[in-house]
Amino acid sequence: MDKDILNKFLITAKKSTYASEKSLKVLSSRVGSSDYEYKENNLTYHDTYFGGINFIGEEIVYYENIPYWGMNYYGKVLDENVSEEAMDRALKPALMLVENSDIPIRGPKEFKSGIYTYTFKVEGNITNFSGIEEIYAEDKLIYILKCNGGLIK
């Protein structure tokens, strides 16, 4: 598959699932998981994660029902006074800007909204990458996520 097709599909899939205020979860794939799915032509995106304040998850893109690309992630809120809802209000608008990222896997390098500053640093390319996402409230780090992934063969 052409990498441009994968990039465009990931942008649409990510903006249509967790980051979107309109998205609906699908049936859990594993006990206790939260799942989102997006399909277009012969591509399927599936995001499954566990937890809320501290969470772990995985995204897989299937090409003709065969796993083609994936990403694992672990994130946590560092400030006990910040609720999951407050984190969503800071995180989801940044994730909706996925097309502004160097690689369309999270949000842009930097995004500001009110007192929050979102940053995402990524190394590599769509075939093999690792990244760190952070959110600051004013100058205090309140959230961190680490991710890695690439093509599956």
N, C-alpha and C positions, 0 to 999 in steps of 0.2 A: 504494500500500500504506500502511496505517496505521502511523505511527511506533511505536506501542506493540507492534504485531506484530513489527516489525523488532527492537526492543529485546529482547523476550522471546526471539526466535529467536537473536539474537547471544549472549545469556547462555547458552542451552542449547548452542549450537554451540561456543562457546569452552570451556565446562566439559567438553565431550565430546571435545576434540581435544588440542592441544599441552599444555595445563595439566593434563590428566588423566593419572594414572599408568597408566591402563588403555587409553589411546588407541593406535591402530596407524596407522602411516603408510600412505598409499596410493601407488600407482605414481607415480613422479616425472613431473611435467608438462614439465619442461625438464631438460637435461643438468646433473647435479650438484645438483638441488634436492631438498629434503625437503618432502613435501606431506601435508596432512591434509584430510579432507573430512567434512562432515556434511550429511545430507539429512533434510528433514521436509516432508511435503506438497509444495507447489510451490516450496519454497525450498531452495537449495543454498549451503553455505558452503565456500569453498576457501581454504586458507592454504598458500602456497608460500614457502620461504625458502632462502637459501644461506648457508653458513658455520656457525660455532659460537660462538667467542669474539668474533669480529666477524661480524655477520650483517646481511643485508638481506632484506626480504620484502614480501609483499603479501597482503592478504585481500580476497576478493570474495564478495559475496552475490548470487546469481542468483535472480531472481523469474521463474518460468516460463521458465527457461533464458536469460534476458536479464540482462546485468550491471546491477545496481540500486544497489549500495552498495559502497564500497571503502575500504581503508586501506593506506598504504605505511608502512614502518618501517625504521629503521636503528639497530642497537644495538651496543655494544661493552663488553667488560670492560676496565677501566682499570688493574687490578692484575695483572701477569703471573703472580703466585703463586696466583691464583684459577683453579681449573679450571672447565671447562664443567659438570661434574657438581655442583660446589659452587654454581655460579650457579643451576642448575636447582633445587637444594634451597632456595635463597633466593627464587627467582622464582615457581616454579609454585604454591606455597601462596597467594601474593598474587593470582595470576591466577585462582585458583579462587574468589576473592571478587569477581568481576567485577560481580555484581549490586549491590555496595555502591559502585560508581563513579558519578560524576555522569552519565557517558555510558558505556554498557556496552561499552567497547572495550579496556580493560586492567584493572588492579586498583583497589582503593580509594585514597582520598587518602593514607592511611598504614596500614602494617601492620608489626608487629614480630614477629620470630621468632628467638629466641636472640640472637646478636650482630648480626643483620641488621635494618635498617630499610628498608622499601620505601616510596617515595612516588610519587604520580602527580598531575601538575597538567595539567588540560585546559582549553582555551578553546573556546567555540562550543557547538554542539549536534550531534546525530547526523547532520544534513544537511551540516555544514561545520565541521570541528574541527582543532585541532592540540594535541599534548600532549608532555610530557616525563616520562619514568619514570626514577627513580634508585634505586640500592640502596647503602646504606652498611653497612660492617662497623665497628661501634662508631661512630666519628665520621668515618671515612675513606670518601670516595666511591669505590666500586669498579666501578660499572656505570652506563651511561646509555643510554637509548633515546629517539629522537625519532620521532613519528608524525604523520600528517595524513591526512585523508580526508573522505568525505561521500558524498552521493548522486551517482550517475552518470546522466547524461541524454544 
